[in-house]
Amino acid sequence: MIQPGLERIAQLLKNVHFSWTSIHVAGTNGKGSICHYASTLLTRRLIKCGKFTSPHLVNRWDCISINERPVNERLFRKIETHYAQLSQREGINASPFEILTATAFHIFNEEKVEVGVVEVGMGGRLDATNILNNQAVSVISKIARDHQGFLGTTLEEIAHHKAGILKPNVPYIVNPQNEWNVQNTIDQFAKEIGAGPRLTGDTRELRETLFSSPNWHRFAQTLQPFQRDNAVLAIVAIKETASRLGLELSNSKLAEALVSIRRKAIPGRLQYHRVQPVFGNPHRSGREIVVDGAHNPDAAKALNEFVLKNERQRNISGLSRPRSGWPVTWVLAMTEGKDARQYLEILLQPGDSVITTSFGPVDGMPWVKPMDPTQLLHIAKAVQPGITGLPMNSQGALRALCAAKYLTETDHPIVLTGSLYLIGDFHRELRPRGNKTWWTDPEREDDRAFFKSMHEEQRRRVNQVLSLQEPDALQGEADIGESEQAKRQRLARESRGKLQYEIEDLNRQLKTLEAEEHRISRSRSFESKKSRSILDYTQALNNQNADLEDIRRQLEVLPVAGREVPSGYSLQRQMNKALDSMSSLAEPEDERKDSSRRDGALEDADGSKPRIRIHKHLAGDNKGVDRRRSL
């Protein structure tokens, strides 16, 4: 079971000193990719580097590597046994992950690495990897909702856990694509403990010397935007680490290294695989499928963008692509406790098919269980009613892919996803069968016979689904002629195609109605604004009329002797101003500004204000008086 806390790992490593510098990476999505880029680039620059990521993909020791090569199994088991016995002897009761973490850090010491790239297991603050005290830089990748039972239900709560890896006086970098409240939570925590400064990948130096280079463009053009973000975070982290070590990594050399690794896929992330035992034969390697370990909604969004661009919208020779893109067959397994509905709402489209399966026991993590395939299929059908689906009654990634083969039209996309544990099963099953010798090796005869029977079994089950029969009604299916089966498949495909067209047509009608509703709403809003403008104009006109009336009353009483009154010039100016104000209501704003600037420029040639001469009978004496008025 998961046991957050640092007490047990501290006891395991109480006599261990870390002789290396670390890059500590936390986050929800992308942290494994950041570790991959950082470790690979450091290794290419001849800096001895250890990497610890979790969970493992195939074998337990795969999660620890030295210079991008998995650690020796014998060394791994020796050190792991040491810490397991220590835990038992001292009554520490350490969890399997804590023992694994202690093993990784000890191996880094044994191998005398200069830099250790360490991925957080879960969260950050209470994760076993947070026992580190040798960070050169802390990295926080994209944060999303995951493991809510341990980390909290809001992004702020989760971000606070992730920010727990920050250390005083240690610089940190955060994925800028995180929501502002996530970044604010992290920055506030950093301020409280004195961590920092916060680094950024958007610097003038990087823009001018790295991101503008041809090698960077060659590297980046093959990546999705989120992959480029992860690469930038890794670059900033290793440059800071090298600086701490007194080394210099030139941007031009980094760009060259990036180009050399651009086609090196990250295991379990957006990989293409040819699965020869399922889709091939002794003379042909068969079709490619997409393999990705996306297991939460944010990762599903990234996968969906990739599939939309590279699979749904791709051209298939001799076939006319539907406007909505090619339907996808999804081969899925998910871990218990995951929000399968939200995940599937992102991926599934009308016309898609779903094969639900499960994964086997996870080495070192006995508490991890797969979701029941039938339950997962029910959720998929609730998300996308009418979808074609088939639950697998036996676990196994290749068995599920066999079913997908017969459920999918030729060359239509197939995607294996939902869990890294399923991807691990896939690699374990494919590894001994992934070369051409499998077809001819006499020692593999039984395995080939097993696959042949598995193909026949899945062909029958899929035919039953396509002929709208119950999946478990197997009796008598073997007696159905091939031509009858083909006819049923054709009718089923036509029925699905007709249904998909009707759904697309309804979607188009819905969008048309929404657009019309928006237009009517805007029209009503415009009429309302127009009515308000007329009322405002009328009110302003009334106000100006009142001002004119006041001026007229002043003019009527001017001949009264001894009364101090405004000059005639001033009264005339007031009248003109009132009239101008009335007419300006219909003028554009910029014209009114120009007019006001012209009116304000009343000055004599020498720059003084105009002299106003008031007639003597207005002033109440026999002499003309010069007055200077400020306009």
SVG drawing of the C-alpha trace seen along z (x, -y; Angstrom):
<svg xmlns="http://www.w3.org/2000/svg" viewBox="-35 -109 69 136">
<polyline fill="none" stroke="black" stroke-width="0.4" points="0.0,0.0 1.0,-3.7 2.6,-5.1 3.3,-8.8 5.9,-10.2 9.7,-10.7 10.3,-8.9 10.9,-5.4 13.1,-6.5 15.1,-8.7 15.8,-5.6 16.8,-3.5 19.3,-6.1 20.4,-7.6 24.0,-6.6 24.1,-7.4 25.6,-10.6 24.6,-11.7 27.8,-12.3 26.0,-13.6 23.9,-16.6 20.2,-16.1 17.5,-17.4 14.3,-16.8 11.1,-16.6 7.5,-16.7 4.2,-17.2 1.3,-15.2 2.0,-15.0 5.3,-15.3 7.7,-14.6 8.9,-11.4 9.5,-13.1 11.5,-15.9 13.6,-13.3 14.2,-11.5 15.3,-14.7 17.5,-15.8 19.2,-12.5 19.8,-12.0 21.2,-15.5 23.5,-15.2 24.8,-11.8 25.4,-13.2 27.4,-16.0 29.6,-13.3 28.3,-14.1 27.7,-10.8 24.1,-10.7 21.8,-8.4 18.0,-8.4 15.3,-7.2 11.7,-7.1 8.6,-5.3 6.7,-3.1 8.9,-0.7 7.7,0.2 8.8,3.8 11.2,5.0 11.5,3.4 15.2,2.5 14.3,0.7 13.3,-2.4 17.0,-2.9 19.5,-3.7 23.0,-4.9 23.8,-6.9 20.5,-5.9 21.1,-2.1 19.1,-0.1 21.1,0.9 22.5,4.4 19.9,6.7 22.3,8.5 23.5,5.2 19.9,4.1 18.8,7.2 21.8,7.2 21.2,3.6 17.4,4.0 17.8,7.1 20.1,5.2 17.5,2.5 14.6,5.0 16.5,6.9 17.5,3.6 13.8,2.6 12.8,5.9 15.7,6.1 15.2,2.5 11.4,2.7 11.2,-0.2 8.3,1.4 9.3,-0.5 7.1,-0.4 8.2,1.3 8.6,-2.2 10.7,-3.4 13.0,-0.4 13.2,-1.1 14.1,-4.7 16.8,-3.8 18.1,-1.3 18.3,-3.8 20.1,-6.4 22.6,-3.8 23.3,-2.7 23.9,-6.3 26.6,-6.4 28.0,-3.1 28.2,-4.2 29.7,-7.6 27.3,-9.6 27.7,-13.3 24.0,-14.1 21.0,-12.2 17.7,-12.9 14.9,-11.9 11.2,-11.7 8.8,-12.0 6.6,-9.0 3.4,-10.7 2.9,-14.3 6.1,-15.7 6.1,-16.9 5.7,-13.5 7.2,-11.4 10.1,-9.2 12.3,-11.0 12.0,-14.2 14.6,-13.0 17.1,-14.5 19.2,-17.4 21.4,-17.9 19.2,-19.6 20.8,-21.8 17.3,-22.7 13.7,-21.7 11.3,-21.2 7.5,-21.2 5.8,-20.0 2.1,-20.3 -0.2,-19.8 -3.6,-18.2 -6.1,-16.2 -4.7,-12.8 -4.4,-10.8 -7.1,-13.0 -7.5,-10.7 -3.9,-11.5 -3.3,-15.0 -6.6,-16.8 -9.4,-17.6 -8.5,-21.1 -5.5,-22.1 -4.3,-24.4 -4.1,-21.5 -2.3,-19.3 0.1,-22.1 0.9,-22.7 1.9,-19.0 4.0,-19.2 5.7,-22.4 6.9,-20.5 10.0,-19.5 11.3,-23.1 14.2,-23.8 15.6,-27.1 18.1,-28.9 17.5,-26.3 16.3,-27.6 13.1,-26.2 11.3,-26.2 7.5,-25.6 5.8,-24.7 4.3,-28.0 1.3,-26.2 0.0,-25.6 -3.1,-27.6 -2.3,-30.9 -3.7,-29.7 -1.3,-26.7 1.7,-28.9 0.7,-31.4 0.4,-28.6 3.9,-27.3 5.4,-30.8 3.8,-31.6 5.3,-28.5 8.7,-29.3 8.5,-32.7 7.6,-31.3 10.6,-28.9 13.1,-31.1 13.3,-28.9 14.4,-30.4 15.0,-32.2 12.3,-31.0 13.9,-30.2 12.3,-30.6 12.8,-29.2 11.8,-32.5 15.1,-34.4 16.8,-36.5 19.8,-34.2 17.8,-31.1 15.7,-32.9 18.7,-34.2 21.1,-31.3 18.9,-28.1 15.3,-28.6 16.3,-30.5 18.8,-27.8 18.0,-25.4 18.8,-22.4 16.2,-23.5 13.6,-23.8 14.5,-20.4 14.0,-18.9 10.8,-20.8 8.9,-20.3 8.3,-16.7 6.9,-17.3 3.6,-18.2 3.5,-21.6 3.5,-19.9 6.5,-17.9 8.4,-21.0 7.4,-22.6 8.9,-19.5 12.1,-19.8 12.5,-23.4 12.1,-22.7 14.8,-20.0 17.2,-22.3 16.8,-25.0 17.3,-22.4 20.5,-20.9 22.0,-24.3 21.5,-25.4 22.9,-22.1 26.0,-22.3 26.5,-25.9 26.4,-24.6 29.0,-22.0 31.2,-24.6 30.6,-23.3 29.3,-25.2 26.8,-23.8 26.8,-25.8 23.4,-26.2 24.8,-25.2 26.0,-21.9 22.7,-21.3 20.9,-22.0 23.1,-19.4 22.3,-16.9 18.6,-17.5 18.6,-16.8 20.4,-13.5 17.7,-12.3 14.6,-13.7 13.6,-10.3 14.3,-8.5 10.8,-7.7 10.2,-7.9 9.0,-4.4 5.3,-4.3 4.7,-7.8 3.2,-8.3 5.1,-5.4 4.4,-3.6 4.8,0.2 4.5,3.0 3.0,6.0 4.0,8.8 2.4,11.7 -1.0,10.0 -1.0,8.0 1.9,9.6 3.1,12.8 6.5,14.4 6.8,12.1 5.2,8.9 5.6,6.9 2.1,5.7 0.4,2.4 1.5,-0.1 -0.5,-0.9 -0.2,-3.8 0.9,-3.0 0.6,-5.6 0.4,-5.4 -2.1,-8.3 -4.0,-7.6 -5.7,-10.8 -7.8,-13.5 -5.0,-15.9 -2.9,-13.2 -5.9,-12.1 -6.2,-15.6 -2.6,-15.4 -3.2,-11.9 -6.4,-13.0 -4.7,-15.9 -2.0,-13.6 -4.5,-11.0 -6.7,-13.7 -3.7,-15.1 -1.8,-11.9 -4.5,-9.2 -8.0,-10.5 -7.0,-13.1 -4.4,-11.1 -4.8,-10.0 -5.4,-6.4 -4.7,-5.3 -7.8,-4.4 -10.2,-5.5 -12.3,-8.6 -11.9,-10.0 -15.1,-11.0 -15.4,-14.6 -15.2,-13.6 -12.0,-11.6 -11.3,-7.9 -12.9,-6.0 -10.5,-4.7 -10.4,-1.4 -9.3,-2.0 -7.8,0.9 -8.1,-0.2 -7.3,0.8 -7.5,-1.5 -6.6,-1.4 -9.3,-1.1 -10.2,-4.5 -9.5,-6.5 -12.2,-8.8 -12.8,-6.6 -15.8,-8.6 -14.0,-11.9 -11.1,-10.2 -13.3,-8.5 -15.3,-11.6 -12.2,-13.2 -11.2,-10.3 -14.3,-8.6 -16.0,-9.9 -19.1,-8.5 -18.2,-5.5 -15.2,-4.5 -14.8,-1.0 -13.6,0.1 -11.8,3.2 -11.6,3.2 -9.1,5.4 -7.1,5.6 -3.4,5.8 -1.6,8.3 -0.1,7.9 2.3,5.1 5.7,6.1 6.4,4.3 3.0,2.7 0.5,5.4 -2.1,2.8 -2.6,1.6 -5.6,3.3 -7.2,3.0 -10.8,1.9 -13.2,4.6 -13.3,4.7 -17.1,5.1 -17.6,2.1 -15.2,0.1 -17.1,0.9 -20.4,-0.1 -18.8,-3.5 -17.6,-3.8 -21.1,-3.0 -22.6,-5.6 -20.2,-8.2 -20.8,-7.3 -24.1,-5.4 -24.1,-3.0 -20.4,-2.5 -19.2,1.0 -17.4,2.6 -16.1,5.9 -14.8,6.7 -12.0,9.2 -12.6,12.1 -8.8,12.8 -6.1,10.3 -3.3,9.7 -2.5,6.8 -1.8,9.0 -5.1,10.9 -7.0,7.6 -5.1,6.4 -6.2,9.6 -9.8,8.7 -9.1,5.1 -7.6,6.5 -10.9,8.1 -13.1,5.3 -11.2,2.6 -11.4,1.8 -8.2,2.2 -5.7,-0.6 -8.0,-2.3 -6.2,-3.5 -5.8,-1.3 -4.6,-2.9 -3.4,-1.0 -3.8,-3.2 -5.3,-3.8 -2.5,-2.7 1.3,-2.4 0.7,1.0 -1.1,2.1 1.8,0.7 4.2,2.7 2.3,5.9 2.4,5.1 6.1,4.8 6.7,7.9 4.4,10.0 5.9,8.6 9.6,8.7 10.1,12.5 7.9,12.4 9.1,9.2 11.5,10.6 11.1,12.6 12.8,15.7 9.6,16.2 7.9,17.5 10.4,20.2 12.0,21.1 11.1,24.8 11.1,24.0 8.4,21.4 6.0,23.9 3.7,24.1 3.6,20.4 2.7,20.0 -0.1,22.6 -1.4,20.7 -1.5,17.5 -3.3,19.2 -6.0,20.5 -6.3,17.1 -6.8,15.5 -9.6,17.9 -11.3,17.3 -11.2,13.5 -12.4,13.7 -15.5,15.6 -16.2,13.2 -15.9,10.2 -18.1,11.7 -20.8,12.2 -20.6,8.6 -20.8,7.4 -23.8,9.7 -25.5,8.1 -25.5,11.4 -24.5,11.7 -20.8,12.1 -21.0,15.2 -23.3,17.0 -20.5,19.0 -22.4,22.2 -23.0,22.9 -20.8,20.0 -18.2,22.3 -20.9,23.8 -21.7,20.4 -20.3,20.2 -17.6,17.6 -19.9,15.9 -22.6,15.5 -20.2,14.1 -18.9,11.6 -22.5,10.6 -23.3,10.0 -20.1,7.9 -21.0,5.8 -24.5,5.2 -23.2,4.3 -20.6,1.9 -23.3,0.3 -25.6,-0.1 -22.7,-1.7 -21.9,-4.0 -25.5,-5.1 -25.8,-5.7 -22.6,-7.7 -23.8,-9.8 -27.1,-10.5 -25.2,-11.6 -23.0,-13.9 -26.0,-15.4 -27.7,-16.0 -24.5,-17.7 -24.4,-19.9 -28.1,-20.9 -27.3,-21.6 -24.4,-23.9 -26.6,-25.7 -29.3,-26.3 -26.6,-27.5 -25.3,-29.9 -28.8,-31.3 -29.5,-31.6 -26.2,-33.5 -27.2,-35.8 -30.6,-36.6 -29.1,-37.2 -26.6,-39.7 -29.4,-41.4 -31.4,-41.9 -28.4,-43.2 -27.8,-45.7 -31.4,-47.0 -31.1,-47.4 -27.9,-49.4 -29.4,-51.5 -32.5,-52.4 -30.2,-53.4 -28.1,-55.6 -31.3,-57.5 -32.3,-58.1 -28.8,-59.3 -28.8,-61.6 -32.2,-63.1 -31.1,-63.7 -28.0,-65.4 -30.0,-67.6 -32.3,-68.7 -29.3,-69.6 -27.8,-71.7 -31.1,-73.5 -31.2,-74.3 -27.7,-75.8 -28.7,-78.0 -31.7,-79.2 -29.5,-80.2 -27.2,-82.2 -30.2,-84.1 -31.4,-85.1 -28.0,-86.5 -28.0,-88.5 -31.4,-90.0 -30.1,-91.5 -26.8,-92.9 -27.8,-96.6 -28.3,-96.9 -25.7,-99.4 -23.2,-98.5 -23.6,-94.7 -20.5,-92.7 -21.2,-90.6 -19.1,-88.5 -17.7,-90.2 -19.6,-90.1 -16.8,-88.0 -17.2,-85.5 -20.9,-85.3 -20.6,-84.7 -18.0,-82.0 -20.4,-80.3 -23.2,-80.3 -20.9,-78.9 -19.6,-76.3 -23.2,-75.2 -24.1,-75.0 -21.0,-73.1 -21.7,-70.6 -25.1,-70.0 -23.8,-69.4 -20.9,-67.2 -23.3,-64.6 -23.6,-63.4 -19.9,-63.7 -17.4,-60.8 -15.2,-60.9 -12.0,-61.6 -13.5,-64.6 -14.7,-66.0 -11.2,-65.7 -9.8,-67.6 -12.4,-70.3 -11.6,-70.7 -8.0,-71.1 -8.7,-73.8 -11.0,-75.7 -8.3,-75.6 -5.7,-77.3 -7.1,-80.8 -4.0,-82.9 -2.6,-86.1 0.3,-86.1 2.6,-86.8 1.3,-83.9 -0.8,-86.0 -4.4,-85.6 -6.8,-87.9 -7.5,-91.3 -11.2,-92.0 -12.5,-95.6 -15.8,-96.1 -18.0,-99.0 -18.1,-101.8 -21.9,-101.6 -21.5,-97.9 -18.7,-98.7 -20.7,-101.4 -18.2,-104.3 -17.1,-106.7 -13.8,-105.1 -13.0,-102.1 -11.4,-99.4 -9.0,-96.7 -9.5,-93.4 -7.5,-90.2 -9.7,-87.2 -8.5,-83.6 -10.5,-81.5"/>
</svg>
